[in-house]
């Protein structure tokens, strides 16, 4: 069984995922969490194991921006491509 922190290993193209951004605010000296929902376009494997995802190409569903993110900032899979 995978832990919640390793759920990104199950992500596939076509999935909708919750992504967590960490923001540091110098005036408050604390981390703020900003969450957004993305649609996974492509999964990019690592150099040692191409089937182990390290990066995702994701479209932000709010503004349409396409970005490449580190796999470990995916918090949760909302809807899989098979649903």
N, C-alpha and C positions, 0 to 999 in steps of 0.2 A: 504494500500500500504506500502510495506517495504522500508525503506531507504537503501541507498547504503551500509551503515555501518552494516546493519543486513542481508545482502544477504546470509551470511553463514547459515542462518536458512533454506534455500531452497536447500542446497547441499545434494546430494544423492550419494551412491556408483556408480561408473562408470562415474562421471562427471570429466571434466578437469577444473581446477581452477587456478587462479593467486594468488600466495602467496607472502606476503611482509615480509621480514626480516628486523628488525631494528638493525643497527650496530652503536655502539658508538666508535668513534675514539678519543682517549685521546689527541692526538696532535692537533686536529682541534676543539675539544669541540663542535662538531655538529653531528647530526644524519645523517647517510647515509641510503638510502633505496635500498635494493637489491631485485629484483623480480625474481621469477622463476615459472614455470608451473608444476603442479602436477596432477596426476591421482588418484582420491579418491578410495581407496580400501575398507575402512570400516569407518562407522560413529559410534562414541561412545557417548552414552547419559550420562547425569548427574545423580547424586545420587537422586535428588529430582524429576526429570522428565526424565525418560529414553528416551523419544522421543524428547528431546531438546538437540541438539548436542553440546558437549563441546570440543571434541577432534576428529581429523580425522587421520586415517592411510593413508598416501599418498606416492605414488611413484614419485620421481623426474624423469621427462621424459628425462632429459639430461644425467643423469648418472645412473639411475636405483636404486638409494638409496631409501630405504623405511624408512620413519620416521613417528613419531606421532607428530602432531602439535596442538596448541590451535586453536579452531574454529575461533576466532576473528581476526586471521591474514590472513584469506582468503579475498582477495580484490574483486574478481569478478569471476563469473562462466563463463567460455569461451564456453564450449560445454556441454550440459546436456547428460545424458545417453539415453535420449529419442530422441535426434536429429539424 
